[in-house]
Amino acid sequence: MTSGRRPFREFDDSYDAESLRLARRVIRGLSLTMRHVVLAPGSRSAPLAYALAEAEQLGVLDVHMRIDERSAAFTALGLAMSTGQPAGVVTTSGTAAGNLLPAVMEADMAGIPLVVITADRPESLHGTGANQTVWQQGMFAGRVRDELHIDQSFIAEGQVRLEPESRDDMLAAETQAALLVRAAVTATARSAPGPVHLNIGFADPLVPEEVPTPQAGIQRWARKGVIPAQERERLYQQARSGSVSPAEQLEAAALGERLGFDSEPLQPTAGSSDQPSADAQQTIDDAAHEPVTRTLFVMGHGAQREAVDFAVRTGHPMLAEPTSGARWSDLGAIQAYRLLLQAPRGSAGEQLVAQTERVVVVGRPTLTRPVQRLIARQDIEVLHYAPGAEPWHDHRLPRRIITDLRELAGLTGTAAAGWRQAWQDAGLAAQRVIDAVLREDEQEHSAPSSVRAAQFVAETVRTPLLLGSSSVIRDVDLTAVLTRSLPGSAGTQSLDGAGPGGRPRAVYALRGLAGIDGNLSAASGVALAAGERITALVGDLTFLHDVNALLLPSTEQVPQLDIVVINDGGGAIFDQLEHGAVGRRSGQAESVERLFGTPQDVDIEALADAYHHEYYFAETLQELGEALAHPDDRLGMRIIEVRTDRVGLRDLHQRISERVAEL
């Protein structure tokens, strides 16, 4: 395809290798909405590496080097989780690209805008036995919102232009890259934000040419949307509170203007400030005129802010998971809700469940089977509030979906008098039992259990918190009373989590697929983006599964990260499932322990020393509290180990359940 129009040239690098020129245009398009890129070293991706280094020197984006590709991908995932903006990961060809799949799967199911960029051999080398060459086009099909393949040969064929002929030239490489990122952040009625894949076939030479004259040094070829510092901070605060992301704002404004799309600035959803929007407030006021009901709100991971506001202001009790944004104690979320849902006949919990007329699910609940049994009941109307597309379900979701808050208000109205208070009283009574049993167990064994250690960390730490998958997040969900106050923000909390100091506390977790891989790397990404200390609370297997997150090139910024490892020597969660009962059958204990417990005796202190990170061993909760105190007084990455015994965990949980059942 040819055109008689003159190139629209803003800089001249015509002296350089074509691979470098293509890489610069791709980065130029990506950087309109992307501020962080994680790069794993490789030869075929060298043009991208050189271009990224130039862009970083120009102040357009930050580049983070990682040696392991899987860790690099989850680090980028954490960067995107923290900022709400797209974050990229770049690898060379071959198995390096395959290592990105776990992070892509998590980003897909969690709706995180991860931009996966894989270098490839040119198409002329495919099928010839060329080294490190595999068909990478479409390798993430079905898990990405969009994918784009650019081969360097497309330039000569006229399918891609290095020099755009106008600011909206759709054949320009930078425009195609920008449009791809747009797909990562676009939310529609049918599609949620999520990962995208860019595959680029580079041909030799892969290194830049020498600069012909001193005046032809690094030109200002890279660019970014210009956002004043105050506006950038406002966008980041919105992203942390779960409302409109910076990426959405940039996509609607800077990118829309760049590509010639008509767009209006996006407004934050209700709940991004202390007061709901005018429309949301009117909906809440209207709900007061609707029928009074006994409705339960189940707040799962990523629950919409406006639904949390609605439930709080209309008096409906909330059964809230730690990453729902609704679990904070000042919002009155129901403590120990799992135990109330499984309470025996005649108990206070069972009577409350029996009185429930309707259940509204918001977000994605994944942590407890009692909740799954509740929302699967046929004798209770179960609704699902989802104003936009959600990546984890389709038409097979077995409950009615409500997309409009007004419609929801018409169905739920306001809560019956005393309805929320009855649930709160039952939850607080159960919480007192939990606390008492955990104290008794600690005194009996002269050491805290893993459940008590997880509760203590979640309730004590005042930094943003990432909860590891498996047992840890479930222990926190069962036992912890979460508060949002941070140092310097004491006082009344607003619904978005910010106190007078304006510092909201956030709780993160990888709940898209809830795997134990990548948790430490994701926490590193969150810390790098946030620019403050983060605490990651993980089990020993989760820690060991992502130990390459500790592997940082000596040139790189070390994340401000405390990793608390609850080390019980294996996989504790399986003993709480059906496998624990099997293990108590005659002759089955050894087999179940081997197959599911996967016992390990790794020296975590030696690992920390090998990677040159600070190590702290906490034998008591007092020592653990001292280790977590004053987070602003330390630098770099630190590993805090708490050793516990998982042998009696099943009995401990049974004792808690029995004592709560007596209420």
QUIFENPE-V46899 format. One record per backbone hydrogen bond with DSSP energy under -1.0 kcal/mol. CO is the residue of the C=O (numbers start at 1). NH is the residue of the N-H. If there is no record, write none. Layout:
# QUIFENPE-V46899
co nh
CO NH
CO NH
This chain:
# QUIFENPE-V46899
co nh
7 9
13 16
17 21
18 22
19 23
20 24
21 25
22 26
23 27
24 28
25 29
26 30
27 31
30 33
35 62
36 88
37 64
38 90
39 66
43 46
45 49
46 50
47 51
48 52
49 53
50 54
51 55
52 56
53 57
54 58
55 60
56 59
62 37
64 39
68 72
69 73
70 74
71 75
72 76
73 77
74 78
75 79
76 80
77 81
78 82
79 83
80 84
87 115
88 38
89 117
90 40
91 119
94 97
94 98
95 99
97 100
98 101
100 104
101 105
102 106
103 107
104 108
105 109
106 110
107 111
107 112
112 114
113 87
114 196
115 89
116 198
117 91
118 200
120 202
122 125
125 128
136 139
138 141
140 143
146 197
148 199
150 201
151 154
152 155
153 157
154 159
154 160
161 173
164 8
166 169
169 172
171 161
172 176
173 177
174 178
175 179
176 180
177 181
178 182
179 183
184 194
188 389
191 188
195 145
196 116
197 148
198 118
199 150
200 120
201 152
213 216
219 221
228 232
229 233
230 234
231 235
232 236
233 237
234 238
235 239
236 240
237 241
238 243
245 249
246 250
247 251
248 252
249 253
250 255
253 257
254 258
255 259
256 261
269 272
277 281
278 282
279 283
280 284
281 285
282 286
283 287
286 289
287 290
293 416
294 357
294 358
296 360
297 319
298 362
299 321
300 303
301 364
304 308
305 309
306 310
307 311
308 312
309 313
310 314
311 316
314 415
317 297
318 334
319 299
321 324
323 302
328 331
329 332
336 340
337 341
338 342
340 343
344 347
347 351
348 352
349 353
350 354
351 355
353 356
357 381
358 296
359 383
360 298
361 385
362 300
364 301
368 372
369 373
370 374
371 375
374 377
381 359
383 361
384 402
394 397
397 399
400 384
402 386
404 408
405 409
406 410
407 411
408 412
409 413
414 293
416 419
418 422
419 423
420 424
421 425
422 426
423 427
424 428
425 429
426 430
427 431
428 432
429 433
430 434
431 435
432 436
433 437
434 438
435 439
436 440
437 441
438 442
439 443
440 444
441 445
442 447
449 453
450 454
451 455
452 456
453 457
454 458
455 459
456 460
457 461
464 535
465 508
466 537
468 473
471 475
472 476
473 477
474 478
475 479
476 480
482 329
486 489
494 497
498 494
499 502
506 465
508 467
509 511
518 522
519 523
520 524
521 525
522 526
523 527
524 528
525 529
526 530
527 531
534 562
535 466
536 564
537 468
538 566
539 543
540 544
541 545
544 547
546 549
547 550
548 551
550 552
553 556
559 561
560 534
561 638
562 536
563 640
564 538
565 567
565 642
566 540
567 644
569 600
572 575
573 576
577 580
578 582
579 583
582 585
585 588
588 592
589 593
590 594
591 595
592 596
592 597
593 598
597 571
602 604
603 607
604 608
605 609
606 610
607 611
608 613
614 639
616 641
620 624
621 625
622 626
623 627
624 628
625 629
630 633
631 634
636 561
637 614
638 563
639 616
640 565
641 618
642 567
646 649
648 652
649 653
650 654
651 655
652 656
653 657
654 658
655 659
656 660
657 661
660 663
